[in-house]
Amino acid sequence: MPVRPAGLAAAIAAMALTAGMVLADIAQAQAPTRGGTLRVAAGDPGAINPTLTSSGMTHPVTGQIFNGLIRLVCTQPAGKRCNYEAAPDLAESWTISPDRKTYVFNLRRGVTWHDGQPFTSEDVVYSFEEALLKYHPRTRTLNGRVIQDVSAAGPDRVVFTLNQPYAPLLLFLDEDNGAILPKHLFEGSDPRTNPRNCPSVENCQPPVGTGPFKFGSRQADRIDLVRNDDYYEPGRPYLDAISFRFFSGSATAVTAFEQEEVDLVNPDAQDIDRLRDERGATITEEGREGFARVVRFIPNVRPCADPNAPPVCGRTGGRNPFADKDVRKAIAYGIDKEEIDRVQYGGLADPATGPLTRYLEPFYNPNTQPQYSRDVARANQMLTDAGFPRDTNTGVRFQIAFIYDPGFAKAALALKRQLAEVGIEVVLDEKSFGQWVRQLYIERDFDLGYSNITDPADPEIGLRRTVICDSINPPAPFTNGAGYCNPDLDELFNRAAQEPDEQARAQLYFEIQDVLADEQPNFYAIDVIGPYAYYANRFRGFEDASPKTPYYFGRTVYAVQPQPQPQP
């Protein structure tokens, strides 16, 4: 019987032995040098404004242009499991009051925007009050509930006044969740439509940040950035430029990497084998710990009387099967996580044991109960007991539509086969990425969807917004698409957010994981980080960037031998 690798990390570690490591060791010995252009395989990021989105296609670009008050660092007590801490970025230091309700941030002096204007506390106040606390999918959850006021106490000092103690506040303040915009270019406009967002070639004024790279140009198939020679960290960045080249999917991006048209790629699991023998390539998860995620199927649990009730209500006599916890648990028993791992992730991920990734220390509970190993007989009996018998002619209990984007097509086919065995007919409805997000999170016009929301830094930042009542309305991407509301669960989240003792917080999150495992508002399927690949004989410094390396690599990466500027 073949031995299955213990997750993606084990497979990547094995590949590293044959992925150009000799060349990488030579490169590692070289001190950072200045020069060179890094070409990155990417997707079109849309608007270049990090205060509006948590999109993994936007922040690789904005993470080079903008800064937060802090940056995340990761301590690793066990492999890739992270305890996250805050390190200075635009804030060089901070103090916290004894009651933990007042945070005073001392800003770096002498920092300038890319247009030469000085960075001040007014930029921080504007960014939170007019953008982040209104529009960012994660950060807006703090508005009023946690953050009472953000105010300037002089040009170099900002005060956050809280309504309650809030343990993970600092972790909310990196570029991913707390990017700072230039007030002088945004004040008086709607930050969602300001032309400085440069959402397209036709509607583009240069975005202006404080980060290590400045906006260069936008074309239909690429965005080019150039070094910020006035960056506040002396000697950084090392590269002359970064060029983001747009690709429609992993397969075409990996082909470009193989042909040395790009230097950095984030391959899907099914494309990793193609890179095993690619000379000079390093394939690693190191530096991606902040992107660990639990892939989940999302049922629309709203009752049929709700304006956003799922279409299945019209096929079941006005009864939403997903509104019944016993039906949800039956479906969880009907899902074969191992098969989804094999077909979608090449057998390199791990079945999820609950709603939190195993890489998130100290909050992950490896003994979350109940567990849902596949049990077709049990699932069938539970569905019958719940009042959804098989049709005597077709054998179908009810029909649902499953919406997904093209990158999840293999898993969609597997899910269709699996649920057919328990009498649920699944109609596959593939959407573009944008259509899928809009239909699932904004229009709420769906029966069953999926998401691979990351668990960044703290469950309060990642998990909370997917299941609490307040994240149902107003609609926003990557929040509570299911429409699940449990006030008792919300209270557990509130207690955990305010608890200063880490061990006590962890126990509260253990309890939260058990509640979600029992309730199954989402079907938690796959636990995965996912690798990136780069040419180690040409570039180094990726692993030094951050536990969110794909967002922040620009300040640490350098060329082993500076590469000439590529021709357009």
C-alpha positions in Angstrom: 0.0 0.0 0.0 1.6 3.3 -1.0 2.3 5.8 1.8 0.5 9.1 1.4 2.6 12.2 2.1 1.7 13.9 5.3 0.3 17.0 3.6 1.7 19.4 1.1 4.6 20.4 3.3 6.1 16.9 3.2 5.8 16.8 -0.6 7.4 20.2 -1.0 10.2 19.3 1.3 10.9 16.2 -0.8 10.9 18.2 -4.0 13.4 20.7 -2.6 16.1 18.1 -2.7 15.9 18.0 -6.5 14.9 21.5 -7.2 18.2 23.3 -7.9 19.3 23.4 -4.3 23.0 23.5 -5.1 22.5 26.7 -7.1 20.3 28.0 -4.3 23.1 27.4 -1.7 25.5 29.3 -3.8 23.1 32.2 -4.1 22.3 32.2 -0.4 26.0 32.8 0.4 25.9 36.0 -1.6 25.1 39.3 0.2 22.2 41.2 -1.2 23.0 43.3 -4.3 21.1 46.1 -5.9 19.6 45.8 -9.4 17.5 43.5 -11.5 13.8 43.1 -12.4 11.6 40.4 -10.9 8.9 39.1 -13.1 5.9 37.8 -11.2 3.1 35.6 -12.6 -0.1 37.2 -11.4 -3.8 37.7 -12.0 -5.4 41.1 -12.8 -5.7 42.8 -9.4 -8.5 45.2 -10.4 -8.4 48.4 -8.4 -5.1 49.1 -6.8 -6.5 50.1 -3.4 -5.7 47.8 -0.5 -8.3 49.4 1.9 -11.2 48.0 -0.1 -10.4 44.3 -0.4 -8.8 41.2 1.1 -8.3 39.8 -2.4 -5.2 37.6 -3.0 -4.9 39.1 -6.5 -4.8 42.7 -5.3 -2.4 42.6 -2.3 0.6 41.1 -4.1 0.7 44.4 -6.0 -0.5 46.8 -3.2 1.9 45.2 -0.7 4.8 46.6 -2.6 3.3 50.1 -2.9 1.6 50.7 0.5 2.4 50.1 4.1 0.5 49.4 7.3 1.3 50.6 10.8 2.9 47.2 11.6 4.1 44.2 9.7 3.6 40.6 10.8 6.3 38.3 12.0 6.0 34.6 12.7 7.5 32.5 15.5 7.5 28.8 14.7 7.2 26.5 17.7 6.5 23.5 15.5 7.3 23.4 11.8 5.1 25.9 9.9 2.7 26.5 12.8 2.9 30.2 13.6 2.5 32.4 16.6 2.1 35.9 15.1 3.5 39.1 16.4 3.6 42.7 15.3 6.8 44.4 14.2 7.2 48.1 13.4 6.3 49.5 9.9 5.0 53.0 9.6 4.6 53.0 13.4 8.0 52.7 15.0 6.6 52.1 18.5 3.4 52.0 20.5 2.1 51.9 24.0 -1.1 50.3 25.4 -3.0 51.6 28.4 -3.5 49.4 31.5 -7.2 48.9 30.6 -6.1 47.9 27.1 -8.6 50.4 25.5 -6.1 53.0 24.3 -3.3 52.4 21.8 -0.9 55.2 21.1 1.2 54.8 17.9 4.4 56.8 17.4 4.9 57.2 13.6 8.2 57.2 11.8 9.4 60.7 11.0 10.7 61.7 7.6 8.6 59.2 5.7 7.3 60.6 2.4 4.7 59.6 -0.1 5.8 58.6 -3.6 4.8 62.1 -4.8 7.1 63.7 -2.2 4.4 64.8 0.2 5.1 64.1 3.9 3.4 61.1 5.6 1.5 62.2 8.8 -1.0 61.1 11.4 -3.8 62.7 9.3 -3.2 60.0 6.6 -3.7 57.3 9.2 -6.9 58.9 10.6 -8.3 59.4 7.1 -7.5 55.8 6.0 -9.3 54.3 8.9 -12.3 56.6 9.2 -13.1 57.0 5.5 -11.9 53.7 4.0 -10.9 50.8 6.2 -13.6 50.9 8.8 -16.2 51.4 6.1 -15.2 49.1 3.3 -12.5 46.6 4.1 -14.2 43.1 4.5 -12.2 42.3 7.7 -11.4 45.7 9.2 -14.9 47.2 8.9 -16.1 44.6 11.5 -14.2 46.7 14.1 -16.2 49.9 13.4 -18.1 50.8 16.5 -18.0 47.3 17.9 -14.3 47.7 18.8 -12.9 51.0 17.5 -14.6 54.0 19.0 -12.2 56.6 17.5 -9.0 57.1 15.6 -7.5 60.6 16.2 -4.3 62.5 15.6 -2.3 63.7 18.6 0.2 65.7 16.6 1.7 65.0 13.2 3.6 61.9 14.4 1.2 60.3 16.8 -2.1 58.5 16.4 -4.4 57.4 19.1 -6.9 54.4 18.8 -9.6 54.6 21.4 -11.5 51.3 21.8 -14.9 50.5 23.3 -13.6 47.3 24.8 -10.3 45.5 25.2 -9.4 43.7 22.0 -6.5 41.2 22.0 -5.7 41.0 18.3 -5.9 44.7 17.4 -2.2 45.0 16.5 -2.5 42.1 14.0 -5.2 44.0 12.2 -2.8 46.8 11.3 -0.6 45.4 8.5 -1.0 46.3 4.9 -3.4 43.4 4.3 -5.9 44.8 6.7 -4.8 48.3 7.6 -3.1 49.9 4.6 -2.6 53.7 4.8 -3.7 55.9 1.9 -2.5 59.5 1.1 -5.2 61.8 2.5 -4.1 64.6 0.2 -5.1 62.5 -2.9 -8.3 60.9 -1.5 -9.9 63.5 0.7 -13.3 64.7 -0.7 -13.7 61.7 -3.0 -15.2 58.3 -2.7 -12.2 56.0 -2.0 -14.0 53.3 -4.0 -14.0 55.3 -7.2 -11.0 57.6 -6.9 -9.0 57.4 -10.1 -5.8 56.9 -8.1 -7.1 53.3 -7.7 -6.1 52.8 -11.3 -8.7 50.0 -11.9 -8.0 49.7 -15.6 -5.7 51.0 -18.3 -8.4 53.5 -19.4 -9.1 54.9 -16.0 -5.8 55.2 -14.3 -4.0 57.8 -12.3 -0.8 56.5 -10.6 -1.5 55.0 -7.1 0.7 56.7 -4.5 2.0 54.9 -1.4 4.9 54.9 1.0 6.2 51.4 0.2 9.4 50.1 -1.3 8.1 50.3 -4.9 6.4 53.1 -6.8 3.8 52.6 -9.5 5.3 52.6 -13.0 2.7 51.8 -15.5 -0.4 49.7 -16.2 -1.0 47.8 -19.5 -3.6 45.3 -20.5 -1.4 42.4 -19.6 0.9 43.7 -16.8 1.6 46.2 -14.1 5.2 47.5 -13.7 6.6 49.0 -10.5 9.9 50.8 -10.0 12.2 51.1 -6.9 11.3 53.9 -4.4 14.8 55.4 -3.8 13.3 57.4 -0.9 12.0 54.3 1.0 12.4 54.7 4.8 14.6 51.6 5.2 18.1 52.6 4.2 19.5 50.4 1.4 16.1 48.8 0.6 14.7 47.7 -1.7 17.3 45.9 -3.7 15.5 45.3 -7.0 15.2 48.0 -9.6 11.7 46.9 -10.6 8.9 44.4 -10.3 6.8 43.4 -13.3 3.5 41.7 -12.6 2.5 39.7 -15.7 -1.2 38.6 -15.9 -2.2 35.0 -16.6 -5.6 33.4 -16.8 -4.7 30.5 -14.6 -2.1 28.4 -12.9 -1.4 26.2 -16.0 -0.5 29.1 -18.3 1.5 30.8 -15.5 3.5 27.6 -14.9 4.2 27.3 -18.6 5.6 30.8 -18.6 7.8 29.9 -15.6 9.1 26.9 -17.4 10.0 29.0 -20.3 11.7 31.5 -18.0 9.3 34.3 -19.0 8.6 34.9 -15.3 10.7 34.3 -12.1 8.0 33.8 -9.5 4.8 31.7 -9.7 2.1 30.4 -7.3 1.2 27.1 -8.9 -1.9 25.1 -8.1 -1.3 21.8 -6.5 -2.0 19.9 -9.7 0.8 21.8 -11.5 3.5 21.2 -8.9 4.7 17.9 -10.5 5.6 19.8 -13.6 8.1 21.9 -11.7 9.9 18.9 -10.0 12.8 18.9 -12.5 12.8 22.5 -13.4 16.5 23.5 -13.1 17.2 26.2 -10.6 13.7 26.3 -9.2 12.9 26.2 -5.5 9.3 25.2 -4.5 8.5 26.1 -0.9 5.7 27.0 1.5 8.2 28.9 3.7 6.9 32.4 4.1 3.3 31.5 3.2 2.2 30.5 6.7 -0.1 33.5 6.8 -2.0 32.0 3.8 -3.0 28.7 5.5 -6.6 28.1 4.9 -9.5 25.7 5.3 -11.3 25.2 2.0 -15.1 25.0 2.8 -18.4 24.4 1.0 -20.9 27.1 1.9 -24.6 26.2 2.1 -27.2 29.0 1.9 -28.9 28.3 5.3 -31.5 31.1 5.1 -35.1 30.0 5.6 -37.4 30.0 2.6 -39.2 33.2 3.8 -36.0 35.2 3.7 -35.5 37.5 0.6 -32.2 35.8 0.0 -33.5 32.2 0.4 -31.8 29.7 -1.9 -33.4 28.6 -5.2 -33.7 25.1 -3.8 -36.8 26.3 -1.8 -38.7 26.3 -5.0 -37.9 22.6 -5.6 -38.7 21.3 -2.1 -42.1 22.7 -1.3 -40.9 25.7 0.5 -38.4 23.9 2.8 -34.7 24.7 2.7 -32.8 21.5 3.5 -29.7 23.5 4.4 -31.7 25.3 7.2 -31.8 21.9 9.0 -28.7 21.2 11.1 -29.3 17.4 10.7 -29.3 17.7 6.9 -26.1 19.7 7.0 -24.5 17.1 9.2 -25.7 14.3 6.9 -24.1 16.1 3.9 -20.9 16.5 5.9 -20.8 12.7 6.3 -21.5 12.4 2.6 -18.5 14.4 1.5 -15.3 12.5 0.8 -12.5 14.9 1.8 -9.8 12.5 0.7 -11.1 12.3 -2.8 -11.4 16.1 -3.0 -7.8 16.4 -1.9 -6.7 13.9 -4.5 -8.5 15.4 -7.5 -8.1 19.1 -6.6 -4.8 19.2 -4.7 -3.0 16.2 -6.0 -3.2 14.4 -2.7 -0.8 17.0 -1.2 -3.1 18.8 1.3 -4.9 17.4 4.4 -8.5 16.8 5.2 -9.7 19.5 7.5 -10.5 18.5 11.1 -12.6 21.6 11.7 -13.0 25.3 10.8 -9.4 26.4 11.7 -6.2 25.4 10.0 -3.7 23.3 11.9 -1.0 25.9 11.2 -2.6 28.5 13.5 -1.0 28.2 16.9 -2.1 28.2 19.7 -5.8 28.3 18.6 -6.2 25.1 16.5 -7.9 22.3 18.3 -6.8 18.9 16.8 -9.5 17.1 18.7 -12.5 19.2 17.5 -15.7 17.1 17.8 -17.6 15.8 16.0 -15.4 14.6 13.1 -16.9 13.7 9.8 -15.2 10.8 8.1 -17.2 9.7 5.1 -20.1 7.4 6.0 -22.6 7.0 3.1 -24.9 4.8 5.0 -25.1 7.2 7.9 -25.7 10.1 5.6 -28.5 8.4 3.8 -30.2 7.4 7.0 -29.9 10.9 8.4 -31.4 12.5 5.3 -34.4 10.1 5.4 -34.9 10.8 9.1 -34.8 14.5 8.4 -37.8 14.2 6.1 -36.1 14.1 2.7 -36.8 10.6 1.3 -35.6 9.4 -2.1 -38.0 9.8 -5.0 -39.3 6.3 -5.8 -38.6 6.8 -9.5 -35.4 8.8 -9.7 -33.8 8.1 -6.3 -33.2 11.8 -5.9 -34.1 13.5 -2.6 -33.7 17.1 -3.9 -31.7 19.0 -6.4 -29.2 21.8 -5.7 -27.0 24.0 -7.8 -23.3 24.4 -6.9 -21.5 27.7 -7.9 -17.7 27.8 -8.2 -15.0 29.4 -10.2 -12.9 27.6 -12.9 -10.1 26.9 -10.5 -12.3 24.5 -8.5 -13.7 22.5 -11.3 -12.1 19.2 -10.4 -13.5 19.4 -6.8 -16.9 20.3 -8.2 -17.1 17.1 -10.3 -16.0 15.0 -7.3 -18.6 16.7 -5.0 -21.3 16.0 -7.6 -20.4 12.3 -7.7 -20.3 12.0 -3.9 -23.6 13.7 -3.1 -25.3 11.6 -5.8 -24.6 8.6 -3.6 -26.7 10.1 -0.8 -29.5 11.1 -3.2 -28.7 14.8 -3.7 -28.5 15.8 -7.4 -25.9 18.6 -7.9 -26.1 20.8 -10.9 -22.7 22.4 -11.6 -22.8 26.1 -12.3 -19.3 27.4 -13.2 -18.8 31.2 -13.0 -16.0 33.6 -13.6 -14.2 34.6 -10.4 -16.0 37.9 -10.2 -19.4 36.4 -11.0 -18.9 33.7 -8.3 -18.0 36.3 -5.6 -20.9 38.5 -6.5 -23.5 35.7 -6.6 -22.3 34.1 -3.4 -21.5 37.1 -1.2 -23.4 40.1 -2.7 -26.6 38.8 -4.4 -26.8 35.7 -2.2 -28.5 33.9 -5.1 -27.2 30.4 -4.6 -27.8 27.0 -3.0 -24.3 25.8 -2.4 -20.9 27.6 -3.0 -17.4 27.3 -1.8 -14.6 29.5 -0.5 -10.9 29.1 0.5 -10.8 32.0 2.9 -7.4 32.2 4.7 -7.1 32.1 8.5 -4.7 35.0 8.9 -2.9 35.6 12.2 -5.9 35.2 14.5 -9.3 33.5 14.4 -10.8 36.9 15.2 -9.5 38.2 11.9 -10.2 35.2 9.7 -12.8 32.8 11.0 -15.1 35.3 12.8 -16.4 37.2 9.8 -17.5 34.0 8.1 -20.0 32.9 10.8 -21.1 35.8 13.0 -24.5 37.5 12.7 -23.2 41.0 12.1 -21.3 39.8 9.0 -24.5 38.9 7.1 -25.4 42.5 6.4 -24.5 44.6 4.6 -23.2 42.2 2.0 -19.4 42.1 1.4 -17.1 39.6 -0.3 -15.6 36.9 1.9 -17.8 37.3 4.9 -20.9 35.3 6.1 -22.2 34.1 2.7 -24.1 31.3 4.4 -26.4 33.6 6.3 -25.8 31.6 9.5 -26.6 33.4 12.8 -26.1 32.0 16.3 -26.0 34.7 19.0 -24.5 32.3 21.6 -21.6 31.7 19.2 -21.2 35.4 18.7 -20.9 35.8 22.4 -18.1 33.3 22.5 -16.2 35.2 19.8 -16.7 38.5 21.7 -15.3 36.9 24.9 -12.3 35.5 23.0 -11.6 38.9 21.4 -11.4 40.6 24.8 -9.5 37.9 26.7 -5.9 39.0 27.3 -4.6 35.6 28.4 -3.6 33.6 25.4 -4.3 30.2 27.0 -7.8 31.3 28.1 -8.4 32.6 24.5 -7.3 29.3 23.1 -9.8 27.5 25.2 -12.6 29.7 24.0 -11.6 29.1 20.4 -11.5 25.3 21.1 -15.1 25.7 22.2 -16.0 27.7 19.1 -14.5 25.0 16.9 -16.7 22.4 18.6 -19.8 24.5 18.1 -19.1 25.0 14.4 -18.2 21.3 14.0 -21.6 20.4 15.4 -23.6 23.1 13.6 -21.9 22.8 10.2 -22.8 26.2 8.9 -20.0 25.5 6.4 -18.7 22.1 5.4 -15.0 22.3 6.3 -13.1 20.1 3.8 -9.4 20.8 3.1 -6.5 22.2 5.2 -3.8 23.7 2.9 -1.2 26.4 2.6 0.1 26.0 -1.0 3.5 26.7 -2.3 5.2 29.2 -4.5 8.2 28.6 -6.9 11.0 30.9 -7.9 14.4 30.6 -9.6 16.8 30.3 -6.7 19.8 30.7 -9.0 18.5 34.1 -9.9 16.7 35.6 -6.9 16.8 35.2 -3.1 15.2 36.7 0.0 11.6 35.5 -0.4 11.6 33.5 2.9 12.8 36.5 4.8 9.9 38.7 3.9 7.0 37.8 6.1 4.5 35.0 6.8 2.7 36.7 4.0 5.6 36.6 1.5 3.4 36.8 -1.6 2.3 40.3 -0.4 5.5 41.7 1.0 8.5 40.2 -0.9 9.6 43.4 -2.5 11.5 44.8 0.5 13.7 41.7 0.9 14.2 40.0 -2.5 17.4 40.6 -4.4 18.9 39.3 -7.6 21.8 36.8 -7.3 23.2 38.4 -10.4 21.3 41.6 -11.3 19.2 40.9 -14.3 19.0 43.5 -17.2 15.7 45.2 -17.7 13.6 43.0 -19.9 12.3 44.5 -23.1 8.5 45.3 -23.3 
